[in-house]
């Protein structure tokens, strides 16, 4: 996570330059997981290069979603032709 993205995520402000907030970021990840990875947190974690525990924490709102993850999710969705937004 970029330092700026981490600070934005923790502050509750927009996660990225598109103005994506935490609720929207979690929704993007959930749609990607459900539509592209058979609803599996573990498979999504592998695709994002993050631990499955972290994906679960994002989904439950325990840990903030950072800008790097949102950008990766959008890239994966584009590559796999999955509608997430």
BAMARSE-413770 format. One record per residue: z, x, y negated of N, C-alpha, C, CB in turn; residue in one letter. Coordinates in steps of 0.1 Angstrom, whole numbers, padded with zeros to 4 digits, always signed. Glycine has a CB too. Example, Ala and Ser with C-alpha at 12.3 -4.5 7.8 and 13.67 -1.06 7.14 Angstrom:
+0078+0132+0057+0078+0123+0045+0078+0132+0033+0090+0113+0045A
+0071+0128+0022+0071+0137+0011+0079+0129+0000+0057+0141+0006S
END
This chain:
+0000+0008+0012+0000+0000+0000+0000+0009-0012+0012-0010+0000X
-0008+0005-0022-0008+0013-0035+0006+0010-0042-0020+0009-0044X
+0010+0020-0049+0023+0019-0056+0022+0007-0066+0027+0031-0064X
+0011+0005-0073+0010-0006-0082+0009-0019-0075-0003-0004-0090X
+0003-0020-0063+0002-0032-0055+0016-0036-0050-0008-0030-0044X
+0023-0026-0046+0037-0028-0041+0046-0034-0051+0043-0015-0035X
+0045-0028-0063+0053-0033-0074+0049-0047-0078+0052-0024-0087X
+0036-0050-0078+0032-0064-0081+0037-0074-0070+0017-0065-0082X
+0036-0070-0058+0040-0078-0047+0055-0081-0047+0036-0072-0033X
+0063-0071-0050+0077-0073-0051+0081-0081-0063+0084-0059-0050X
+0074-0080-0074+0077-0087-0086+0073-0101-0085+0071-0080-0098X
+0066-0105-0075+0062-0119-0074+0049-0123-0082+0073-0128-0078X
+0044-0113-0089+0031-0115-0096+0019-0115-0088+0030-0104-0107X
+0008-0115-0094-0005-0114-0086-0005-0102-0077-0017-0115-0095X
-0011-0104-0066-0011-0092-0056-0023-0083-0060-0013-0098-0042X
-0034-0089-0065-0046-0082-0067-0053-0085-0080-0056-0083-0055X
-0064-0079-0083-0071-0082-0095-0078-0096-0096-0082-0071-0098X
-0078-0103-0085-0083-0116-0085-0073-0127-0088-0089-0120-0071X
-0060-0122-0090-0049-0131-0093-0043-0138-0081-0054-0142-0102X
-0046-0133-0069-0040-0138-0056-0025-0137-0056-0047-0131-0044X
-0018-0148-0055-0003-0147-0054+0001-0146-0039+0003-0159-0061X
+0014-0145-0037+0019-0143-0023+0016-0155-0014+0034-0142-0023X
+0016-0167-0019+0013-0179-0011-0002-0179-0007+0016-0192-0019X
-0010-0175-0016-0025-0174-0013-0027-0163-0003-0033-0173-0026X
-0021-0152-0006-0023-0140+0003-0019-0143+0018-0014-0128-0002X
-0007-0150+0019-0003-0154+0033-0013-0164+0039+0011-0160+0032X
-0018-0173+0031-0028-0183+0036-0041-0176+0040-0031-0193+0025X
-0045-0166+0033-0057-0158+0037-0055-0152+0050-0060-0148+0026X
-0043-0145+0052-0040-0139+0065-0039-0149+0076-0027-0131+0063X
-0033-0160+0074-0032-0170+0084-0045-0176+0088-0023-0182+0079X
-0054-0178+0079-0068-0183+0082-0075-0172+0090-0075-0187+0070X
-0074-0160+0086-0081-0149+0093-0075-0148+0107-0079-0136+0086X
-0062-0148+0109-0056-0148+0122-0061-0159+0131-0041-0148+0121X
-0060-0171+0125-0063-0183+0133-0078-0185+0136-0058-0196+0126X
-0086-0181+0127-0101-0183+0129-0108-0171+0135-0107-0186+0116X
-0102-0159+0134-0108-0147+0139-0101-0140+0150-0111-0138+0128X
-0089-0143+0152-0081-0135+0162-0073-0144+0171-0072-0125+0154X
-0078-0156+0174-0072-0165+0184-0058-0168+0180-0073-0159+0197X
-0054-0168+0168-0040-0171+0164-0030-0161+0167-0037-0184+0170X
-0035-0149+0171-0026-0138+0176-0022-0128+0164-0033-0130+0187X
-0009-0128+0162-0004-0118+0152-0007-0104+0157+0011-0120+0150X
-0006-0102+0170-0008-0088+0175-0022-0084+0173-0004-0088+0190X
-0032-0092+0175-0046-0089+0174-0049-0086+0159-0055-0100+0180X
-0044-0095+0150-0046-0093+0136-0040-0079+0132-0040-0104+0128X
-0028-0076+0137-0021-0064+0133-0030-0052+0137-0008-0063+0141X
-0036-0052+0149-0045-0041+0153-0056-0040+0143-0050-0043+0167X
-0062-0051+0140-0074-0051+0131-0070-0045+0117-0080-0065+0129X
-0058-0049+0112-0054-0044+0099-0047-0030+0099-0044-0054+0094X
-0045-0025+0111-0039-0012+0112-0024-0012+0108-0046-0002+0104X
-0017-0023+0111-0003-0025+0108+0005-0029+0120-0001-0035+0096X
+0018-0027+0120+0026-0032+0131+0026-0047+0132+0040-0026+0130X
+0027-0052+0144+0027-0067+0146+0040-0073+0140+0028-0070+0161X
+0051-0065+0139+0063-0070+0133+0061-0072+0118+0075-0060+0135X
+0053-0064+0112+0050-0065+0098+0041-0078+0095+0043-0053+0092X
+0032-0080+0104+0023-0092+0103+0032-0105+0104+0012-0093+0114X
+0041-0105+0113+0050-0116+0115+0059-0118+0102+0060-0114+0127X
+0064-0107+0097+0072-0107+0084+0064-0113+0073+0077-0094+0081X
+0051-0110+0072+0042-0115+0061+0041-0130+0063+0028-0109+0061X
+0038-0134+0076+0036-0148+0079+0048-0157+0076+0032-0150+0093X
+0060-0151+0077+0072-0159+0075+0077-0157+0061+0083-0154+0085X
+0070-0150+0053+0074-0148+0039+0086-0138+0037+0078-0161+0033X
+0089-0131+0048+0101-0122+0047+0097-0109+0040+0105-0118+0062X
+0085-0105+0041+0080-0092+0035+0068-0096+0026+0076-0081+0045X
+0067-0090+0014+0055-0094+0006+0042-0088+0011+0057-0089-0009X
+0031-0095+0009+0018-0090+0013+0013-0082+0001+0008-0102+0016X
+0007-0070+0004+0003-0061-0006-0012-0062-0008+0007-0047-0003X
-0017-0056-0019-0031-0056-0022-0040-0050-0012-0033-0049-0035X
-0036-0039-0005-0044-0033+0005-0047-0042+0017-0036-0020+0010X
-0037-0050+0021-0038-0059+0032-0048-0070+0028-0025-0065+0036X
-0047-0075+0016-0056-0086+0012-0070-0081+0012-0051-0092-0002X
-0072-0069+0006-0086-0063+0006-0091-0061+0020-0086-0050-0002X
-0083-0056+0029-0087-0054+0043-0091-0067+0049-0076-0047+0051X
-0082-0077+0047-0085-0091+0053-0098-0096+0048-0073-0100+0050X
-0101-0095+0035-0113-0100+0030-0125-0092+0036-0114-0099+0015X
-0124-0079+0037-0134-0071+0043-0137-0075+0058-0131-0057+0043X
-0127-0077+0066-0128-0081+0080-0135-0095+0080-0114-0081+0087X
-0130-0104+0072-0136-0117+0072-0151-0117+0069-0129-0126+0062X
-0155-0109+0059-0169-0107+0055-0177-0101+0067-0170-0098+0043X
-0172-0091+0073-0179-0084+0084-0180-0094+0096-0171-0072+0089X
-0171-0102+0098-0171-0111+0110-0176-0125+0106-0157-0112+0116X
-0180-0127+0094-0185-0140+0089-0175-0151+0092-0198-0143+0097X
-0162-0149+0087-0152-0158+0089-0148-0163+0075-0139-0152+0096X
-0148-0176+0073-0144-0182+0060-0129-0182+0059-0150-0197+0059X
-0124-0175+0049-0109-0175+0047-0105-0180+0033-0104-0161+0049X
-0114-0182+0024-0111-0186+0011-0119-0198+0007-0113-0175+0000X
END
